[in-house]
Amino acid sequence: MNDAPDLAELERRAAGRGPEYGEKAHIVCDNLVRIYQTEGVEVIALQGLDLLVGEGEMVALVGASGSGKSTLLNILAGLDVPTAGVARVAGADLLDMSGRDRLRFRRELVGFVWQQTARNLLPYLTAAENVEMPMRFAGVGRRERRARAAELLDLMGVGDRAAARPGEMSGGEQQRTAIAVAVANRPKVVLADEPTGELDTATGAQVFAALRRANRELGVTTVIVTHDPDVAGSVDRTVGIRDGRTSSEILRRTTRDASGREEVIAEEYAVLDRAGRLQLPREFTSALEMRDRVRLALETDHIGVWPDRSNDDHR
Ligand SMILES: Nc1ncnc2c1ncn2[C@@H]1O[C@H](COP(=O)(O)OP(=O)(O)OP(=O)(O)O)[C@@H](O)[C@H]1O
């Protein structure tokens, strides 16, 4: 006898979870787990990551090397399959997808920009031909392809480089062309893994500006993995990943001071998952020497967290 719950039972259990988590979000990660097995050793790259991104949002993902950012991006791109949890992008369920749907998802619903310029563009095609390539796969007619490629290269500020091959373009021009390629098929989501990583500050700023233009003018939801503080500081929302989980978020909003000047206010938040778990920033816990256990108190409008002093008398 097999005691494992059948599909109907799993669906019943899932239905009992109350209102669907992230029902309206464009990207939903719920308790996402990715375990790699290499030579008998398990690496838990994502250990229950939660993330919601709304349609049209532009979000930066930051975190130490090895925290799981690229793993997450590869899953959202449909290139890697999570071990457990929920991952949905633009309505597509990334855990339950046939090979054919996955291919369609990668061709039509997401666009990517990688750090290595060589990975983004075909070296023997011109910039315009590179932008036309995904449209060709999608069966777009020649005239429409040409017009859209020209329009997108213009939007990215590299319209005058349309006839150049990647080897004849600067790194920044190649990355801006890569963004045009990524959005060619009108994807719902663009994923960029360190798009400015190989560029100097000024060129990186131009590439970021091109991504932002794609986000604002084409309305495409954009997720950027970055170590670049200028990029992380320029988006409305920066999500910190620590040890395979979302740990904190910085939200920025623009207001006007008394003299009418614009100022950006950045506020830090901790991510609270459905089970009530949150990660306190390491600087906070180490400043107050918090370890193992903390004391909590519910106040009318906040929760107080204190170091555990209960054993101090016995020491
Ligand atoms: N294909 C793989 N096989 C085995 N382990 C992997 C694989 N890919 C990633 N890992 C491990 O998973 C963890 C998360 O890696 P990941 O590349 O997602 O981190 P990251 O935050 O993107 O790091 P970086 O900023 O250096 O790119 C690391 O411990 C890494 O060694």
PDBQT file of the ligand as one rigid body, heavy atoms in Angstrom, charges set to zero:
ROOT
HETATM    1  N1  LIG A 401      25.268  23.658 -10.889  1.00  0.00    +0.000 N 
HETATM    2  C1  LIG A 401      25.624  23.664  -9.603  1.00  0.00    +0.000 A 
HETATM    3  N2  LIG A 401      26.052  22.546  -8.989  1.00  0.00    +0.000 NA
HETATM    4  C2  LIG A 401      26.401  22.526  -7.682  1.00  0.00    +0.000 A 
HETATM    5  N3  LIG A 401      26.341  23.617  -6.883  1.00  0.00    +0.000 NA
HETATM    6  C3  LIG A 401      25.920  24.786  -7.431  1.00  0.00    +0.000 A 
HETATM    7  C4  LIG A 401      25.545  24.866  -8.815  1.00  0.00    +0.000 A 
HETATM    8  N4  LIG A 401      25.169  26.155  -9.069  1.00  0.00    +0.000 NA
HETATM    9  C5  LIG A 401      25.310  26.829  -7.907  1.00  0.00    +0.000 A 
HETATM   10  N5  LIG A 401      25.762  26.019  -6.922  1.00  0.00    +0.000 N 
HETATM   11  C6  LIG A 401      25.989  26.398  -5.510  1.00  0.00    +0.000 C 
HETATM   12  O1  LIG A 401      24.815  27.014  -5.030  1.00  0.00    +0.000 OA
HETATM   13  C7  LIG A 401      25.135  28.136  -4.194  1.00  0.00    +0.000 C 
HETATM   14  C8  LIG A 401      24.494  29.388  -4.757  1.00  0.00    +0.000 C 
HETATM   15  O2  LIG A 401      25.160  29.744  -5.981  1.00  0.00    +0.000 OA
HETATM   16  P1  LIG A 401      24.728  30.975  -6.912  1.00  0.00    +0.000 P 
HETATM   17  O3  LIG A 401      25.582  30.925  -8.131  1.00  0.00    +0.000 OA
HETATM   18  O4  LIG A 401      23.267  30.959  -7.101  1.00  0.00    +0.000 OA
HETATM   19  O5  LIG A 401      25.128  32.220  -6.011  1.00  0.00    +0.000 OA
HETATM   20  P2  LIG A 401      25.234  33.766  -6.396  1.00  0.00    +0.000 P 
HETATM   21  O6  LIG A 401      24.590  34.508  -5.288  1.00  0.00    +0.000 OA
HETATM   22  O7  LIG A 401      24.703  33.987  -7.761  1.00  0.00    +0.000 OA
HETATM   23  O8  LIG A 401      26.802  34.009  -6.393  1.00  0.00    +0.000 OA
HETATM   24  P3  LIG A 401      27.679  35.029  -7.283  1.00  0.00    +0.000 P 
HETATM   25  O9  LIG A 401      27.346  36.405  -6.801  1.00  0.00    +0.000 OA
HETATM   26  O10 LIG A 401      29.088  34.616  -6.965  1.00  0.00    +0.000 OA
HETATM   27  O11 LIG A 401      27.319  34.782  -8.721  1.00  0.00    +0.000 OA
HETATM   28  C9  LIG A 401      26.659  28.182  -4.120  1.00  0.00    +0.000 C 
HETATM   29  O12 LIG A 401      27.045  27.487  -2.951  1.00  0.00    +0.000 OA
HETATM   30  C10 LIG A 401      27.086  27.440  -5.369  1.00  0.00    +0.000 C 
HETATM   31  O13 LIG A 401      28.357  26.846  -5.159  1.00  0.00    +0.000 OA
ENDROOT
TORSDOF 0
